[in-house]
């Protein structure tokens, strides 16, 4: 990467994902000429150190994007809806980590290991998929490519950091209160702003995001719809049950998948995943080797293990997929999209 | 129940399940003439209060069962293998909560709401199924009976109390250590006696019991094999992924089920479950009503919610099934078997 650097803005710089975006840009040496940190009015004025320089977070306005070439958004869907097109109007390419534009026909939804080519179709905005979707499609893409996918049934085990810093704080505070045998008063989870709040410490809560008319949550529908869009195949049957756990960071997924072609076995799945970009195989049952959220935290790959062939269905396979939801599930994937844009000559 | 009472023994009286067996016998007023508490040599001598009487736990030996009519075993498979037949030889009926005899052709494996009639075939020993299996078959039996089942795919969210008192202690101690930012040293979970131990606090561990050659754990194979035996249908395709969580008591399950006949919808599933014995429906998404482990603890029913029809497969349904693993998953089911034995005239 010999480019002298780009003028970059991060919208939502004070959030859990924004913090990881900054760290990841630095760690992977993305070429940066200038960095602007933006947020809501509430967080404006905060100081954040980036590359040994203290930056002041500014309130994001349409004018903030003058001169910006790349804007990474992660400040909630309403902020993206209000400002992403303003940024594009001023010449920036937007990589948006919210759900605002993901299902928009004119917006590519990209996991670089799966559909980098879709970036060519962008109209200024590129959407970063939902965290749970990213790690699943990254792990299943090698199977889809060589054997086709007919069916996915996924149950998730999701970390609270996906719901933001307030959710992390609530989990730790509530855990200590329960250990002290004190009363708890849930206020954030399962969904900030929803009518009821439930205990997350020492519990498993089968609600992430609000409910739709059909009984599925939006999080579940994101996994269903985004998987089909990223894999460019509306015929894959996808079903999801999304569950929040008292885990800080690291989403785990129990995935059942049926392939179209015959002839796949566990050894072949392992060898496909060993060669897959962005995937690390951790699958040695006899030595109790399998992915764990506690181990995946802070790491880039999507970890896959517990691979078994279904006992009744020879084209069916089970696996356990784990990734850091703030990294591959969010910040890392956004930064990878930025690198892909440079590589493809779409950002220059 | 007008019987003057039976001579009852509990083997494993000092364990997490044994404690609940005593409480449940008392709470449901099972007719008891005498109560003998048995355990391994290690726990012998402990005092336990039952119905305002202090009882001393004795070491279980073959002779312990002289005069016993009903023996409830929950002290591990090796104890059951060594002593259950000795108890039967001395005239007792054994209800065994371990996996020792569950798949034995001559031993009925019973969830009273599903296959109480199988008790007639007993030869002295009746097996109590695996905790995860019990709650699942209790919830699915009404669907099987009226629509037939072709496929079950289940992912579990299991509590540590299923692994015993040491596992509960480890979870709480480890949680406090992590909150204090101290080093942890896992020694019990995921499987006491296995080679490696992993962090359970703030984590999700995809191993319960040891691994089989086919990559499934024994816990997963228990769910697969026991479901077919209890439902008396080898043709049902069952697949399971079993995961341990930092929850004290209360197993949750994400279940995908396909029925054989057409015509089932969510309203009909709800009405079938509303009428099902032992099942409580908690399913009102618009008011965020669904089962939670934290609410199920200490309660008898199997709670079911999050019922949705699959988007692609009209005969496919998703649901979230939660129960207290020490009660319906173990002690309560064993006591229900005892009541059924009396009702059917098999214990008199």
Interface residues (C-beta under 8 A of the other chain):
Chain A: X153 X155 X157 X172 X175 X176 X179 X190 X194 X195 X196 X198 X199 X202 X203 X204 X205 X206 X207 X211 X214 X215 X216 X224 X237 X238 X239 X241 X243 X245 X246 X247 X248 X252 X254 X256 X266 X285 X286 X287 X288 X290 X291 X292 X293 X294 X305 X306 X307 X308 X309 X310 X311 X312 X313 X316 X318 X320
Chain B: X153 X155 X157 X172 X175 X176 X179 X190 X194 X195 X196 X198 X199 X202 X203 X204 X205 X206 X207 X211 X214 X215 X216 X224 X237 X238 X239 X241 X243 X245 X246 X247 X248 X252 X254 X256 X266 X285 X286 X287 X288 X290 X291 X292 X293 X294 X305 X306 X307 X308 X309 X310 X311 X312 X313 X316 X318 X320
